[in-house]
Structure formats: C-alpha cells, structure tokens
Amino acid sequence: MNRYGPVERAVAGSILVNIVVQLAVFLPGVSDDVPSDAKVVSVLTATIAAAGAWGLWNRRTWGRRTTLVLTILNVLSTVPYLFEADSGEVTALAATTVALGVMLVALLLSSDLKREVGRPVATGSPSPSF
C-alpha cells in the first residue's frame, strides 16, 4: 500500500519545483548574475507557492489551482534555458525542472487528486459514535 497519496506527492512536488527552484537564485555563483528585481519576483513567487502548497495540503480547491498556475508559469519560464543556457549545469537543472513540472501538472490535473481536494483532512482520531 502506498503511504503517500496524490495530495502529499503534489505538495512535495510543489515545494521542489515552485519553491526550491525559485529560491535557487540566491545560491552562490548564481546570485551574481541575477538582477535584484528577479530576486524579488522569486521571493514573491515562492511565497505564493508556499501558500498554495499549504492550501493543497489542506485539500482546498484554491490551493490546487494556485499550485497548478504557478507550476505552469514556472515550466514555461524555464523552457528557454534548455536552449540558451551558458553551461551544462544550467541546462541539466532546466531539464529537471521542466520534467518535474510537467509531471506535477499531470498530477494536479489527475482525477485522483481532484477527488481528494475538497475532502476534509483526516485527523487520525476516531469520531465518537452515539
């Protein structure tokens, strides 16, 4: 039996694709070439992605939609780096981001995840029966 359902996998994917990749602009060696405006946009995008992941974790429809939109925008903005990157490392990171992003979009659009969103989160404690 799989311990991790579609919601848990989607939240993990969102954290990786939409938060970690956005904040990678602050890594040493990368941050030198990134304009300050792009860093501000990265922090704002990562913050919105964190809110979307929280909403998705709590099975809110808006969380799924926010995560879906941000993932699509992230993938589309990363695709040019597949063809115009300065180094092999950047191309590899872009390819990984695009591949994981496409898989996350497919998961977010899956009927399994759509069924889970909107359901109350199980607390783990049994309900009293009267």
N, C-alpha and C positions, 0 to 999 in steps of 0.2 A: 504494500500500500504506500502511496506517495504522501509524505507528510506535508508537502508544500503544495497548496492549491494554486489556481491561476492568479488569485489576488496577491498572494505572497511572492510569486515569481514576477509579477508585473511591478510590484513595489521595489523589489531588488533590482530589476532591470532599469527602472526609472532612476533609482539612486545612482546606478552606474553610468547610464547613458546621459541623463539630463542634469545630474548634479556634479559628479566627479569630473566628467569631461569639461563641463563649463568652468569649473574651478581649476582645471589644469593650466589655465593661462597664468597662474601665479607660481608655477614651478620654476625653479632656477633654470636659466637657459632659454626658457620660453617667454618669460615675462619681459625680457629686454626688448623684444620685437613687437609686443602688443601695446597698442595705444591705450591711454587711460580711459577713453570713452568705451572701448571694447571691454575693459575690465569691469567698468560699472555695469554695462549690459550683462556681462557674465554673472555678476553677483545677483542682479535683479532676476535674471532667468533662473538661476539656481534656487533662489528664494521662492519663486513661484512654483518651481518644480518640487521643492520640499513640501509646500502647501498642498500641491496636487497629489503627491505620494501619500501624505497624511490622510487626505480625503479618500483616496483609493483604499488605503489600509482600513479605513472606517466604512468602506463599501458605499461611498457616496457617488452618485452619478456625476456630479461636477468634478470630482477627483479623477474619474476615468477620462472625462472629456478634456480636462486641463492637461493631464499627462499625455493624452493622445495628440493634442495640438502641439505641445512643446516638443514631443518626440519627432513628429513630422517636420517641424521647423528646424530642429537640430540636425536631422538627417539631411534635409535639403541644403542647409548651410554648410555641411561637411563635405558633400559630394565634390565640389570644385577642388578640394585638397587632394583628391585621388589623382587628379591630372596635372595640377600646378604646384605640387609640393616641392620644397627645396631639398628635402632629404628623404631617405628611405624610411626613417623612423616616423616622420610625419605622415607619409603615405600609409604605412602599416597601421598607425593609430587611426587615421581616417577610415581605412578599410574596416577595421574592427568596429569603430563607432557606427559606421553605416550598416554593417551586418547585424550588430546587436540591436540597432534602432529599428531595422526592418522586422526583425523577429519580435521586438516589443510591440510594434504597431500591429502585427498579425495577432499577437496575444490579446492586445487591448480590443481588437475587433472580433475576437472569437466569441462564440455563443456561450462557452463555458464561463468566461469572465463576465459577460453581460448578465448571465443568470445569477452570479454571485453578488454583483453590485446591486444594492438596494435591499439586500437581506440584512437583518440585524446581526451584529457580531456576537458570536457565542462567547459567553463569559466563563464557561467551564464549570460553573456551579449549577447543580440541578435545581429546577423550578419546584417550588412547593406544590404538592398535589392535595387538593381538598376534596 
